[in-house]
Amino acid sequence: MGLDDKISNAAEEKTGKLKESVGKATDDEDLEAEGKGDQLKGNLKQAGEKVKDAFK
């Protein structure tokens, strides 16, 4: 897994957590859901990178 990919995926997860927190604090269900989705995408990308690394 490239360092750039790791940083990008981690940033996407952190952004998702922030969006989720702000959504909860402001009772914005759409923002909260978007944050959860961003976290999921980041996690899936990291898992995909780990699988690719396993086959190298």
All heavy atoms as atom14 arrays in JSON, in Angstrom:
{
  "sequence": "MGLDDKISNAAEEKTGKLKESVGKATDDEDLEAEGKGDQLKGNLKQAGEKVKDAFK",
  "atom14_mask": [
    [1, 1, 1, 1, 1, 1, 1, 1, 0, 0, 0, 0, 0, 0],
    [1, 1, 1, 1, 0, 0, 0, 0, 0, 0, 0, 0, 0, 0],
    [1, 1, 1, 1, 1, 1, 1, 1, 0, 0, 0, 0, 0, 0],
    [1, 1, 1, 1, 1, 1, 1, 1, 0, 0, 0, 0, 0, 0],
    [1, 1, 1, 1, 1, 1, 1, 1, 0, 0, 0, 0, 0, 0],
    [1, 1, 1, 1, 1, 1, 1, 1, 1, 0, 0, 0, 0, 0],
    [1, 1, 1, 1, 1, 1, 1, 1, 0, 0, 0, 0, 0, 0],
    [1, 1, 1, 1, 1, 1, 0, 0, 0, 0, 0, 0, 0, 0],
    [1, 1, 1, 1, 1, 1, 1, 1, 0, 0, 0, 0, 0, 0],
    [1, 1, 1, 1, 1, 0, 0, 0, 0, 0, 0, 0, 0, 0],
    [1, 1, 1, 1, 1, 0, 0, 0, 0, 0, 0, 0, 0, 0],
    [1, 1, 1, 1, 1, 1, 1, 1, 1, 0, 0, 0, 0, 0],
    [1, 1, 1, 1, 1, 1, 1, 1, 1, 0, 0, 0, 0, 0],
    [1, 1, 1, 1, 1, 1, 1, 1, 1, 0, 0, 0, 0, 0],
    [1, 1, 1, 1, 1, 1, 1, 0, 0, 0, 0, 0, 0, 0],
    [1, 1, 1, 1, 0, 0, 0, 0, 0, 0, 0, 0, 0, 0],
    [1, 1, 1, 1, 1, 1, 1, 1, 1, 0, 0, 0, 0, 0],
    [1, 1, 1, 1, 1, 1, 1, 1, 0, 0, 0, 0, 0, 0],
    [1, 1, 1, 1, 1, 1, 1, 1, 1, 0, 0, 0, 0, 0],
    [1, 1, 1, 1, 1, 1, 1, 1, 1, 0, 0, 0, 0, 0],
    [1, 1, 1, 1, 1, 1, 0, 0, 0, 0, 0, 0, 0, 0],
    [1, 1, 1, 1, 1, 1, 1, 0, 0, 0, 0, 0, 0, 0],
    [1, 1, 1, 1, 0, 0, 0, 0, 0, 0, 0, 0, 0, 0],
    [1, 1, 1, 1, 1, 1, 1, 1, 1, 0, 0, 0, 0, 0],
    [1, 1, 1, 1, 1, 0, 0, 0, 0, 0, 0, 0, 0, 0],
    [1, 1, 1, 1, 1, 1, 1, 0, 0, 0, 0, 0, 0, 0],
    [1, 1, 1, 1, 1, 1, 1, 1, 0, 0, 0, 0, 0, 0],
    [1, 1, 1, 1, 1, 1, 1, 1, 0, 0, 0, 0, 0, 0],
    [1, 1, 1, 1, 1, 1, 1, 1, 1, 0, 0, 0, 0, 0],
    [1, 1, 1, 1, 1, 1, 1, 1, 0, 0, 0, 0, 0, 0],
    [1, 1, 1, 1, 1, 1, 1, 1, 0, 0, 0, 0, 0, 0],
    [1, 1, 1, 1, 1, 1, 1, 1, 1, 0, 0, 0, 0, 0],
    [1, 1, 1, 1, 1, 0, 0, 0, 0, 0, 0, 0, 0, 0],
    [1, 1, 1, 1, 1, 1, 1, 1, 1, 0, 0, 0, 0, 0],
    [1, 1, 1, 1, 0, 0, 0, 0, 0, 0, 0, 0, 0, 0],
    [1, 1, 1, 1, 1, 1, 1, 1, 1, 0, 0, 0, 0, 0],
    [1, 1, 1, 1, 0, 0, 0, 0, 0, 0, 0, 0, 0, 0],
    [1, 1, 1, 1, 1, 1, 1, 1, 0, 0, 0, 0, 0, 0],
    [1, 1, 1, 1, 1, 1, 1, 1, 1, 0, 0, 0, 0, 0],
    [1, 1, 1, 1, 1, 1, 1, 1, 0, 0, 0, 0, 0, 0],
    [1, 1, 1, 1, 1, 1, 1, 1, 1, 0, 0, 0, 0, 0],
    [1, 1, 1, 1, 0, 0, 0, 0, 0, 0, 0, 0, 0, 0],
    [1, 1, 1, 1, 1, 1, 1, 1, 0, 0, 0, 0, 0, 0],
    [1, 1, 1, 1, 1, 1, 1, 1, 0, 0, 0, 0, 0, 0],
    [1, 1, 1, 1, 1, 1, 1, 1, 1, 0, 0, 0, 0, 0],
    [1, 1, 1, 1, 1, 1, 1, 1, 1, 0, 0, 0, 0, 0],
    [1, 1, 1, 1, 1, 0, 0, 0, 0, 0, 0, 0, 0, 0],
    [1, 1, 1, 1, 0, 0, 0, 0, 0, 0, 0, 0, 0, 0],
    [1, 1, 1, 1, 1, 1, 1, 1, 1, 0, 0, 0, 0, 0],
    [1, 1, 1, 1, 1, 1, 1, 1, 1, 0, 0, 0, 0, 0],
    [1, 1, 1, 1, 1, 1, 1, 0, 0, 0, 0, 0, 0, 0],
    [1, 1, 1, 1, 1, 1, 1, 1, 1, 0, 0, 0, 0, 0],
    [1, 1, 1, 1, 1, 1, 1, 1, 0, 0, 0, 0, 0, 0],
    [1, 1, 1, 1, 1, 0, 0, 0, 0, 0, 0, 0, 0, 0],
    [1, 1, 1, 1, 1, 1, 1, 1, 1, 1, 1, 0, 0, 0],
    [1, 1, 1, 1, 1, 1, 1, 1, 1, 0, 0, 0, 0, 0]
  ],
  "atom14_positions": [
    [[0.86, -1.16, 0.0], [0.0, 0.0, 0.0], [0.91, 1.22, 0.0], [1.81, 1.34, 0.81], [-0.89, -0.02, 1.24], [-1.81, 1.14, 1.31], [-2.89, 1.27, 2.75], [-3.29, -0.37, 3.2], [0.0, 0.0, 0.0], [0.0, 0.0, 0.0], [0.0, 0.0, 0.0], [0.0, 0.0, 0.0], [0.0, 0.0, 0.0], [0.0, 0.0, 0.0]],
    [[0.65, 2.12, -0.93], [1.45, 3.32, -1.01], [1.13, 4.28, 0.13], [0.02, 4.31, 0.65], [0.0, 0.0, 0.0], [0.0, 0.0, 0.0], [0.0, 0.0, 0.0], [0.0, 0.0, 0.0], [0.0, 0.0, 0.0], [0.0, 0.0, 0.0], [0.0, 0.0, 0.0], [0.0, 0.0, 0.0], [0.0, 0.0, 0.0], [0.0, 0.0, 0.0]],
    [[2.12, 5.04, 0.51], [1.95, 6.0, 1.6], [0.87, 7.02, 1.26], [0.06, 7.38, 2.12], [3.27, 6.69, 1.91], [3.26, 7.67, 3.08], [2.84, 6.97, 4.36], [4.63, 8.3, 3.25], [0.0, 0.0, 0.0], [0.0, 0.0, 0.0], [0.0, 0.0, 0.0], [0.0, 0.0, 0.0], [0.0, 0.0, 0.0], [0.0, 0.0, 0.0]],
    [[0.83, 7.46, 0.02], [-0.2, 8.42, -0.39], [-1.59, 7.84, -0.21], [-2.51, 8.54, 0.24], [0.0, 8.84, -1.85], [1.25, 9.68, -2.06], [1.74, 10.27, -1.07], [1.73, 9.74, -3.2], [0.0, 0.0, 0.0], [0.0, 0.0, 0.0], [0.0, 0.0, 0.0], [0.0, 0.0, 0.0], [0.0, 0.0, 0.0], [0.0, 0.0, 0.0]],
    [[-1.75, 6.56, -0.55], [-3.05, 5.91, -0.4], [-3.44, 5.8, 1.07], [-4.59, 6.03, 1.43], [-3.04, 4.51, -1.02], [-2.94, 4.54, -2.53], [-3.37, 5.54, -3.14], [-2.43, 3.57, -3.11], [0.0, 0.0, 0.0], [0.0, 0.0, 0.0], [0.0, 0.0, 0.0], [0.0, 0.0, 0.0], [0.0, 0.0, 0.0], [0.0, 0.0, 0.0]],
    [[-2.48, 5.45, 1.91], [-2.75, 5.34, 3.34], [-3.21, 6.68, 3.9], [-4.18, 6.75, 4.65], [-1.49, 4.9, 4.1], [-1.18, 3.46, 4.0], [0.03, 3.13, 4.86], [0.4, 1.68, 4.8], [1.56, 1.36, 5.64], [0.0, 0.0, 0.0], [0.0, 0.0, 0.0], [0.0, 0.0, 0.0], [0.0, 0.0, 0.0], [0.0, 0.0, 0.0]],
    [[-2.51, 7.74, 3.54], [-2.85, 9.07, 4.03], [-4.22, 9.5, 3.52], [-5.04, 10.02, 4.27], [-1.76, 10.09, 3.63], [-0.46, 9.78, 4.37], [-2.21, 11.52, 3.92], [0.74, 10.55, 3.88], [0.0, 0.0, 0.0], [0.0, 0.0, 0.0], [0.0, 0.0, 0.0], [0.0, 0.0, 0.0], [0.0, 0.0, 0.0], [0.0, 0.0, 0.0]],
    [[-4.47, 9.26, 2.26], [-5.75, 9.63, 1.66], [-6.91, 8.89, 2.31], [-7.95, 9.48, 2.63], [-5.72, 9.34, 0.16], [-6.96, 9.58, -0.43], [0.0, 0.0, 0.0], [0.0, 0.0, 0.0], [0.0, 0.0, 0.0], [0.0, 0.0, 0.0], [0.0, 0.0, 0.0], [0.0, 0.0, 0.0], [0.0, 0.0, 0.0], [0.0, 0.0, 0.0]],
    [[-6.74, 7.59, 2.51], [-7.8, 6.79, 3.13], [-8.03, 7.18, 4.57], [-9.17, 7.27, 5.03], [-7.46, 5.3, 3.03], [-7.41, 4.81, 1.61], [-7.95, 5.42, 0.7], [-6.73, 3.71, 1.39], [0.0, 0.0, 0.0], [0.0, 0.0, 0.0], [0.0, 0.0, 0.0], [0.0, 0.0, 0.0], [0.0, 0.0, 0.0], [0.0, 0.0, 0.0]],
    [[-6.96, 7.45, 5.29], [-7.09, 7.87, 6.69], [-7.77, 9.23, 6.77], [-8.62, 9.47, 7.64], [-5.73, 7.92, 7.36], [0.0, 0.0, 0.0], [0.0, 0.0, 0.0], [0.0, 0.0, 0.0], [0.0, 0.0, 0.0], [0.0, 0.0, 0.0], [0.0, 0.0, 0.0], [0.0, 0.0, 0.0], [0.0, 0.0, 0.0], [0.0, 0.0, 0.0]],
    [[-7.43, 10.12, 5.85], [-8.05, 11.44, 5.83], [-9.54, 11.33, 5.54], [-10.36, 12.05, 6.13], [-7.37, 12.33, 4.8], [0.0, 0.0, 0.0], [0.0, 0.0, 0.0], [0.0, 0.0, 0.0], [0.0, 0.0, 0.0], [0.0, 0.0, 0.0], [0.0, 0.0, 0.0], [0.0, 0.0, 0.0], [0.0, 0.0, 0.0], [0.0, 0.0, 0.0]],
    [[-9.9, 10.43, 4.64], [-11.32, 10.24, 4.31], [-12.08, 9.72, 5.53], [-13.2, 10.16, 5.81], [-11.46, 9.27, 3.14], [-12.87, 9.16, 2.63], [-12.97, 8.47, 1.29], [-12.04, 7.74, 0.9], [-13.99, 8.68, 0.62], [0.0, 0.0, 0.0], [0.0, 0.0, 0.0], [0.0, 0.0, 0.0], [0.0, 0.0, 0.0], [0.0, 0.0, 0.0]],
    [[-11.45, 8.81, 6.28], [-12.1, 8.3, 7.49], [-12.26, 9.4, 8.54], [-13.32, 9.52, 9.16], [-11.28, 7.15, 8.08], [-11.42, 5.86, 7.35], [-10.67, 4.74, 8.02], [-10.95, 4.48, 9.2], [-9.81, 4.14, 7.36], [0.0, 0.0, 0.0], [0.0, 0.0, 0.0], [0.0, 0.0, 0.0], [0.0, 0.0, 0.0], [0.0, 0.0, 0.0]],
    [[-11.22, 10.2, 8.73], [-11.28, 11.28, 9.73], [-12.33, 12.32, 9.34], [-13.07, 12.81, 10.19], [-9.91, 11.95, 9.89], [-8.84, 11.05, 10.42], [-9.11, 10.65, 11.85], [-7.98, 9.76, 12.36], [-8.25, 9.15, 13.62], [0.0, 0.0, 0.0], [0.0, 0.0, 0.0], [0.0, 0.0, 0.0], [0.0, 0.0, 0.0], [0.0, 0.0, 0.0]],
    [[-12.38, 12.64, 8.06], [-13.39, 13.58, 7.58], [-14.79, 13.02, 7.83], [-15.69, 13.74, 8.25], [-13.2, 13.87, 6.07], [-11.89, 14.4, 5.87], [-14.22, 14.86, 5.56], [0.0, 0.0, 0.0], [0.0, 0.0, 0.0], [0.0, 0.0, 0.0], [0.0, 0.0, 0.0], [0.0, 0.0, 0.0], [0.0, 0.0, 0.0], [0.0, 0.0, 0.0]],
    [[-14.94, 11.74, 7.6], [-16.23, 11.08, 7.84], [-16.63, 11.14, 9.3], [-17.78, 11.41, 9.64], [0.0, 0.0, 0.0], [0.0, 0.0, 0.0], [0.0, 0.0, 0.0], [0.0, 0.0, 0.0], [0.0, 0.0, 0.0], [0.0, 0.0, 0.0], [0.0, 0.0, 0.0], [0.0, 0.0, 0.0], [0.0, 0.0, 0.0], [0.0, 0.0, 0.0]],
    [[-15.67, 10.9, 10.19], [-15.96, 10.97, 11.62], [-16.37, 12.38, 12.03], [-17.28, 12.57, 12.84], [-14.74, 10.52, 12.43], [-14.51, 9.03, 12.37], [-13.31, 8.6, 13.2], [-13.08, 7.11, 13.04], [-11.95, 6.64, 13.85], [0.0, 0.0, 0.0], [0.0, 0.0, 0.0], [0.0, 0.0, 0.0], [0.0, 0.0, 0.0], [0.0, 0.0, 0.0]],
    [[-15.68, 13.36, 11.46], [-16.02, 14.75, 11.77], [-17.42, 15.09, 11.27], [-18.21, 15.69, 12.01], [-14.99, 15.69, 11.14], [-15.22, 17.18, 11.36], [-15.15, 17.51, 12.84], [-14.18, 17.99, 10.59], [0.0, 0.0, 0.0], [0.0, 0.0, 0.0], [0.0, 0.0, 0.0], [0.0, 0.0, 0.0], [0.0, 0.0, 0.0], [0.0, 0.0, 0.0]],
    [[-17.73, 14.7, 10.04], [-19.06, 14.95, 9.49], [-20.14, 14.28, 10.34], [-21.19, 14.87, 10.62], [-19.18, 14.44, 8.06], [-18.52, 15.3, 7.03], [-18.73, 14.7, 5.64], [-18.04, 15.46, 4.56], [-18.27, 14.84, 3.24], [0.0, 0.0, 0.0], [0.0, 0.0, 0.0], [0.0, 0.0, 0.0], [0.0, 0.0, 0.0], [0.0, 0.0, 0.0]],
    [[-19.87, 13.05, 10.76], [-20.83, 12.33, 11.58], [-21.05, 13.05, 12.9], [-22.2, 13.23, 13.35], [-20.34, 10.9, 11.84], [-21.32, 10.08, 12.65], [-20.82, 8.67, 12.93], [-19.69, 8.32, 12.55], [-21.59, 7.92, 13.54], [0.0, 0.0, 0.0], [0.0, 0.0, 0.0], [0.0, 0.0, 0.0], [0.0, 0.0, 0.0], [0.0, 0.0, 0.0]],
    [[-19.99, 13.5, 13.53], [-20.09, 14.21, 14.81], [-20.87, 15.52, 14.66], [-21.72, 15.84, 15.49], [-18.7, 14.51, 15.37], [-18.02, 13.33, 15.66], [0.0, 0.0, 0.0], [0.0, 0.0, 0.0], [0.0, 0.0, 0.0], [0.0, 0.0, 0.0], [0.0, 0.0, 0.0], [0.0, 0.0, 0.0], [0.0, 0.0, 0.0], [0.0, 0.0, 0.0]],
    [[-20.56, 16.27, 13.62], [-21.26, 17.53, 13.39], [-22.74, 17.26, 13.09], [-23.62, 17.97, 13.58], [-20.61, 18.34, 12.25], [-21.46, 19.53, 11.84], [-19.22, 18.8, 12.65], [0.0, 0.0, 0.0], [0.0, 0.0, 0.0], [0.0, 0.0, 0.0], [0.0, 0.0, 0.0], [0.0, 0.0, 0.0], [0.0, 0.0, 0.0], [0.0, 0.0, 0.0]],
    [[-23.01, 16.23, 12.34], [-24.38, 15.85, 12.03], [-25.16, 15.49, 13.27], [-26.32, 15.9, 13.44], [0.0, 0.0, 0.0], [0.0, 0.0, 0.0], [0.0, 0.0, 0.0], [0.0, 0.0, 0.0], [0.0, 0.0, 0.0], [0.0, 0.0, 0.0], [0.0, 0.0, 0.0], [0.0, 0.0, 0.0], [0.0, 0.0, 0.0], [0.0, 0.0, 0.0]],
    [[-24.54, 14.75, 14.18], [-25.2, 14.4, 15.44], [-25.46, 15.65, 16.28], [-26.53, 15.8, 16.87], [-24.35, 13.42, 16.24], [-24.41, 12.01, 15.73], [-23.58, 11.07, 16.6], [-23.62, 9.66, 16.07], [-22.79, 8.75, 16.89], [0.0, 0.0, 0.0], [0.0, 0.0, 0.0], [0.0, 0.0, 0.0], [0.0, 0.0, 0.0], [0.0, 0.0, 0.0]],
    [[-24.46, 16.52, 16.35], [-24.57, 17.72, 17.18], [-25.64, 18.69, 16.67], [-26.27, 19.38, 17.46], [-23.22, 18.43, 17.26], [0.0, 0.0, 0.0], [0.0, 0.0, 0.0], [0.0, 0.0, 0.0], [0.0, 0.0, 0.0], [0.0, 0.0, 0.0], [0.0, 0.0, 0.0], [0.0, 0.0, 0.0], [0.0, 0.0, 0.0], [0.0, 0.0, 0.0]],
    [[-25.84, 18.71, 15.37], [-26.79, 19.65, 14.78], [-28.1, 18.98, 14.35], [-28.93, 19.62, 13.71], [-26.17, 20.35, 13.55], [-25.83, 19.36, 12.57], [-24.94, 21.15, 13.92], [0.0, 0.0, 0.0], [0.0, 0.0, 0.0], [0.0, 0.0, 0.0], [0.0, 0.0, 0.0], [0.0, 0.0, 0.0], [0.0, 0.0, 0.0], [0.0, 0.0, 0.0]],
    [[-28.26, 17.71, 14.7], [-29.44, 16.94, 14.31], [-29.65, 16.92, 12.79], [-30.77, 16.92, 12.3], [-30.7, 17.46, 15.0], [-30.71, 17.16, 16.48], [-30.15, 16.1, 16.87], [-31.25, 17.96, 17.25], [0.0, 0.0, 0.0], [0.0, 0.0, 0.0], [0.0, 0.0, 0.0], [0.0, 0.0, 0.0], [0.0, 0.0, 0.0], [0.0, 0.0, 0.0]],
    [[-28.54, 16.89, 12.07], [-28.58, 16.82, 10.6], [-28.34, 15.37, 10.2], [-27.19, 14.92, 10.11], [-27.52, 17.74, 10.01], [-27.58, 17.83, 8.5], [-28.2, 16.95, 7.85], [-27.0, 18.79, 7.94], [0.0, 0.0, 0.0], [0.0, 0.0, 0.0], [0.0, 0.0, 0.0], [0.0, 0.0, 0.0], [0.0, 0.0, 0.0], [0.0, 0.0, 0.0]],
    [[-29.42, 14.65, 9.98], [-29.31, 13.22, 9.67], [-28.58, 12.97, 8.36], [-27.89, 11.96, 8.21], [-30.69, 12.58, 9.66], [-31.35, 12.55, 11.02], [-32.76, 11.98, 10.99], [-33.23, 11.58, 9.9], [-33.38, 11.94, 12.06], [0.0, 0.0, 0.0], [0.0, 0.0, 0.0], [0.0, 0.0, 0.0], [0.0, 0.0, 0.0], [0.0, 0.0, 0.0]],
    [[-28.77, 13.87, 7.39], [-28.1, 13.69, 6.1], [-26.58, 13.79, 6.25], [-25.84, 12.99, 5.68], [-28.58, 14.72, 5.09], [-30.02, 14.51, 4.67], [-30.5, 13.35, 4.76], [-30.68, 15.48, 4.25], [0.0, 0.0, 0.0], [0.0, 0.0, 0.0], [0.0, 0.0, 0.0], [0.0, 0.0, 0.0], [0.0, 0.0, 0.0], [0.0, 0.0, 0.0]],
    [[-26.12, 14.76, 7.01], [-24.68, 14.94, 7.22], [-24.1, 13.77, 8.02], [-23.01, 13.29, 7.72], [-24.39, 16.26, 7.93], [-22.93, 16.65, 8.09], [-22.25, 16.76, 6.73], [-22.8, 17.96, 8.85], [0.0, 0.0, 0.0], [0.0, 0.0, 0.0], [0.0, 0.0, 0.0], [0.0, 0.0, 0.0], [0.0, 0.0, 0.0], [0.0, 0.0, 0.0]],
    [[-24.86, 13.32, 8.99], [-24.43, 12.18, 9.79], [-24.28, 10.93, 8.91], [-23.28, 10.21, 8.99], [-25.44, 11.92, 10.9], [-25.02, 10.87, 11.89], [-26.01, 10.69, 13.03], [-26.89, 11.56, 13.23], [-25.91, 9.67, 13.71], [0.0, 0.0, 0.0], [0.0, 0.0, 0.0], [0.0, 0.0, 0.0], [0.0, 0.0, 0.0], [0.0, 0.0, 0.0]],
    [[-25.25, 10.7, 8.05], [-25.2, 9.55, 7.14], [-24.05, 9.68, 6.14], [-23.37, 8.7, 5.83], [-26.53, 9.4, 6.39], [0.0, 0.0, 0.0], [0.0, 0.0, 0.0], [0.0, 0.0, 0.0], [0.0, 0.0, 0.0], [0.0, 0.0, 0.0], [0.0, 0.0, 0.0], [0.0, 0.0, 0.0], [0.0, 0.0, 0.0], [0.0, 0.0, 0.0]],
    [[-23.82, 10.89, 5.65], [-22.72, 11.12, 4.72], [-21.38, 10.82, 5.4], [-20.49, 10.22, 4.81], [-22.74, 12.58, 4.25], [-21.72, 12.91, 3.2], [-21.8, 14.35, 2.72], [-22.89, 14.96, 2.79], [-20.76, 14.85, 2.29], [0.0, 0.0, 0.0], [0.0, 0.0, 0.0], [0.0, 0.0, 0.0], [0.0, 0.0, 0.0], [0.0, 0.0, 0.0]],
    [[-21.26, 11.21, 6.66], [-20.05, 10.93, 7.41], [-19.82, 9.45, 7.58], [-18.7, 8.95, 7.43], [0.0, 0.0, 0.0], [0.0, 0.0, 0.0], [0.0, 0.0, 0.0], [0.0, 0.0, 0.0], [0.0, 0.0, 0.0], [0.0, 0.0, 0.0], [0.0, 0.0, 0.0], [0.0, 0.0, 0.0], [0.0, 0.0, 0.0], [0.0, 0.0, 0.0]],
    [[-20.87, 8.71, 7.89], [-20.75, 7.26, 8.04], [-20.34, 6.63, 6.71], [-19.54, 5.7, 6.67], [-22.05, 6.66, 8.54], [-22.33, 6.96, 10.0], [-23.63, 6.35, 10.46], [-23.91, 6.68, 11.92], [-25.16, 6.08, 12.4], [0.0, 0.0, 0.0], [0.0, 0.0, 0.0], [0.0, 0.0, 0.0], [0.0, 0.0, 0.0], [0.0, 0.0, 0.0]],
    [[-20.9, 7.14, 5.63], [-20.55, 6.63, 4.29], [-19.09, 6.89, 3.96], [-18.42, 6.03, 3.39], [0.0, 0.0, 0.0], [0.0, 0.0, 0.0], [0.0, 0.0, 0.0], [0.0, 0.0, 0.0], [0.0, 0.0, 0.0], [0.0, 0.0, 0.0], [0.0, 0.0, 0.0], [0.0, 0.0, 0.0], [0.0, 0.0, 0.0], [0.0, 0.0, 0.0]],
    [[-18.6, 8.08, 4.29], [-17.19, 8.41, 4.04], [-16.27, 7.48, 4.83], [-15.25, 7.03, 4.31], [-16.89, 9.86, 4.41], [-17.5, 10.86, 3.44], [-17.97, 10.45, 2.37], [-17.51, 12.07, 3.77], [0.0, 0.0, 0.0], [0.0, 0.0, 0.0], [0.0, 0.0, 0.0], [0.0, 0.0, 0.0], [0.0, 0.0, 0.0], [0.0, 0.0, 0.0]],
    [[-16.65, 7.19, 6.07], [-15.84, 6.29, 6.87], [-15.8, 4.89, 6.25], [-14.75, 4.25, 6.19], [-16.4, 6.19, 8.29], [-16.2, 7.44, 9.11], [-16.82, 7.3, 10.47], [-16.4, 6.47, 11.25], [-17.82, 8.11, 10.76], [0.0, 0.0, 0.0], [0.0, 0.0, 0.0], [0.0, 0.0, 0.0], [0.0, 0.0, 0.0], [0.0, 0.0, 0.0]],
    [[-16.95, 4.44, 5.8], [-17.04, 3.12, 5.18], [-16.19, 3.05, 3.92], [-15.45, 2.08, 3.71], [-18.49, 2.78, 4.86], [-18.73, 1.42, 4.21], [-18.28, 0.3, 5.13], [-20.19, 1.26, 3.87], [0.0, 0.0, 0.0], [0.0, 0.0, 0.0], [0.0, 0.0, 0.0], [0.0, 0.0, 0.0], [0.0, 0.0, 0.0], [0.0, 0.0, 0.0]],
    [[-16.25, 4.09, 3.09], [-15.44, 4.11, 1.87], [-13.95, 4.04, 2.2], [-13.2, 3.32, 1.55], [-15.72, 5.37, 1.04], [-17.01, 5.32, 0.26], [-17.1, 6.4, -0.79], [-17.07, 7.79, -0.21], [-17.29, 8.85, -1.19], [0.0, 0.0, 0.0], [0.0, 0.0, 0.0], [0.0, 0.0, 0.0], [0.0, 0.0, 0.0], [0.0, 0.0, 0.0]],
    [[-13.53, 4.82, 3.2], [-12.13, 4.8, 3.6], [-11.7, 3.42, 4.08], [-10.62, 2.94, 3.73], [0.0, 0.0, 0.0], [0.0, 0.0, 0.0], [0.0, 0.0, 0.0], [0.0, 0.0, 0.0], [0.0, 0.0, 0.0], [0.0, 0.0, 0.0], [0.0, 0.0, 0.0], [0.0, 0.0, 0.0], [0.0, 0.0, 0.0], [0.0, 0.0, 0.0]],
    [[-12.55, 2.78, 4.87], [-12.24, 1.44, 5.38], [-12.15, 0.43, 4.24], [-11.25, -0.42, 4.22], [-13.3, 0.97, 6.38], [-13.16, 1.64, 7.73], [-12.08, 2.06, 8.11], [-14.26, 1.74, 8.44], [0.0, 0.0, 0.0], [0.0, 0.0, 0.0], [0.0, 0.0, 0.0], [0.0, 0.0, 0.0], [0.0, 0.0, 0.0], [0.0, 0.0, 0.0]],
    [[-13.08, 0.5, 3.3], [-13.07, -0.43, 2.17], [-11.85, -0.24, 1.29], [-11.26, -1.21, 0.81], [-14.35, -0.29, 1.36], [-15.63, -0.79, 2.02], [-16.84, -0.44, 1.16], [-15.56, -2.27, 2.28], [0.0, 0.0, 0.0], [0.0, 0.0, 0.0], [0.0, 0.0, 0.0], [0.0, 0.0, 0.0], [0.0, 0.0, 0.0], [0.0, 0.0, 0.0]],
    [[-11.46, 1.0, 1.08], [-10.27, 1.27, 0.27], [-9.03, 0.7, 0.94], [-8.16, 0.12, 0.28], [-10.1, 2.77, 0.05], [-11.1, 3.34, -0.94], [-10.9, 4.83, -1.08], [-11.93, 5.47, -1.99], [-11.74, 6.94, -2.06], [0.0, 0.0, 0.0], [0.0, 0.0, 0.0], [0.0, 0.0, 0.0], [0.0, 0.0, 0.0], [0.0, 0.0, 0.0]],
    [[-8.93, 0.87, 2.26], [-7.78, 0.33, 2.98], [-7.76, -1.2, 2.89], [-6.7, -1.79, 2.7], [-7.8, 0.76, 4.45], [-7.38, 2.19, 4.64], [-7.29, 2.57, 6.11], [-7.67, 1.82, 6.98], [-6.79, 3.76, 6.35], [0.0, 0.0, 0.0], [0.0, 0.0, 0.0], [0.0, 0.0, 0.0], [0.0, 0.0, 0.0], [0.0, 0.0, 0.0]],
    [[-8.91, -1.82, 3.01], [-8.98, -3.28, 2.91], [-8.55, -3.74, 1.52], [-7.83, -4.73, 1.37], [-10.39, -3.76, 3.22], [0.0, 0.0, 0.0], [0.0, 0.0, 0.0], [0.0, 0.0, 0.0], [0.0, 0.0, 0.0], [0.0, 0.0, 0.0], [0.0, 0.0, 0.0], [0.0, 0.0, 0.0], [0.0, 0.0, 0.0], [0.0, 0.0, 0.0]],
    [[-8.99, -3.02, 0.5], [-8.6, -3.36, -0.87], [-7.1, -3.23, -1.09], [-6.48, -4.07, -1.75], [0.0, 0.0, 0.0], [0.0, 0.0, 0.0], [0.0, 0.0, 0.0], [0.0, 0.0, 0.0], [0.0, 0.0, 0.0], [0.0, 0.0, 0.0], [0.0, 0.0, 0.0], [0.0, 0.0, 0.0], [0.0, 0.0, 0.0], [0.0, 0.0, 0.0]],
    [[-6.51, -2.2, -0.51], [-5.06, -2.02, -0.63], [-4.31, -3.14, 0.08], [-3.29, -3.63, -0.41], [-4.65, -0.67, -0.05], [-5.09, 0.52, -0.87], [-4.42, 0.6, -2.22], [-3.25, 0.18, -2.35], [-5.07, 1.06, -3.18], [0.0, 0.0, 0.0], [0.0, 0.0, 0.0], [0.0, 0.0, 0.0], [0.0, 0.0, 0.0], [0.0, 0.0, 0.0]],
    [[-4.82, -3.57, 1.22], [-4.18, -4.67, 1.96], [-4.24, -5.97, 1.16], [-3.28, -6.75, 1.16], [-4.82, -4.85, 3.33], [-4.47, -3.72, 4.29], [-5.13, -3.89, 5.63], [-4.79, -2.71, 6.53], [-5.47, -2.84, 7.85], [0.0, 0.0, 0.0], [0.0, 0.0, 0.0], [0.0, 0.0, 0.0], [0.0, 0.0, 0.0], [0.0, 0.0, 0.0]],
    [[-5.36, -6.21, 0.49], [-5.48, -7.41, -0.35], [-4.47, -7.34, -1.5], [-3.8, -8.34, -1.79], [-6.92, -7.56, -0.89], [-6.99, -8.63, -1.96], [-7.88, -7.89, 0.25], [0.0, 0.0, 0.0], [0.0, 0.0, 0.0], [0.0, 0.0, 0.0], [0.0, 0.0, 0.0], [0.0, 0.0, 0.0], [0.0, 0.0, 0.0], [0.0, 0.0, 0.0]],
    [[-4.36, -6.19, -2.13], [-3.39, -6.04, -3.22], [-1.97, -6.28, -2.72], [-1.17, -6.94, -3.39], [-3.48, -4.65, -3.85], [-4.7, -4.45, -4.71], [-4.62, -3.22, -5.61], [-4.45, -1.94, -4.88], [-4.58, -0.74, -5.71], [0.0, 0.0, 0.0], [0.0, 0.0, 0.0], [0.0, 0.0, 0.0], [0.0, 0.0, 0.0], [0.0, 0.0, 0.0]],
    [[-1.66, -5.77, -1.52], [-0.33, -5.96, -0.97], [-0.05, -7.43, -0.67], [1.07, -7.91, -0.79], [-0.15, -5.15, 0.32], [0.01, -3.66, 0.06], [0.24, -3.28, -1.11], [-0.1, -2.87, 1.02], [0.0, 0.0, 0.0], [0.0, 0.0, 0.0], [0.0, 0.0, 0.0], [0.0, 0.0, 0.0], [0.0, 0.0, 0.0], [0.0, 0.0, 0.0]],
    [[-1.08, -8.17, -0.26], [-0.91, -9.57, 0.07], [-0.52, -10.39, -1.15], [0.15, -11.42, -1.03], [-2.18, -10.12, 0.69], [0.0, 0.0, 0.0], [0.0, 0.0, 0.0], [0.0, 0.0, 0.0], [0.0, 0.0, 0.0], [0.0, 0.0, 0.0], [0.0, 0.0, 0.0], [0.0, 0.0, 0.0], [0.0, 0.0, 0.0], [0.0, 0.0, 0.0]],
    [[-0.9, -9.95, -2.34], [-0.62, -10.69, -3.57], [0.64, -10.22, -4.27], [0.97, -10.69, -5.35], [-1.81, -10.63, -4.52], [-2.95, -11.49, -4.08], [-4.07, -10.93, -3.48], [-2.9, -12.87, -4.24], [-5.12, -11.72, -3.06], [-3.95, -13.67, -3.83], [-5.06, -13.09, -3.23], [0.0, 0.0, 0.0], [0.0, 0.0, 0.0], [0.0, 0.0, 0.0]],
    [[1.38, -9.32, -3.67], [2.62, -8.84, -4.29], [3.74, -9.79, -4.01], [3.83, -10.48, -3.08], [2.99, -7.45, -3.76], [2.13, -6.39, -4.36], [2.59, -5.03, -3.91], [1.73, -3.95, -4.55], [2.14, -2.64, -4.15], [0.0, 0.0, 0.0], [0.0, 0.0, 0.0], [0.0, 0.0, 0.0], [0.0, 0.0, 0.0], [0.0, 0.0, 0.0]]
  ]
}
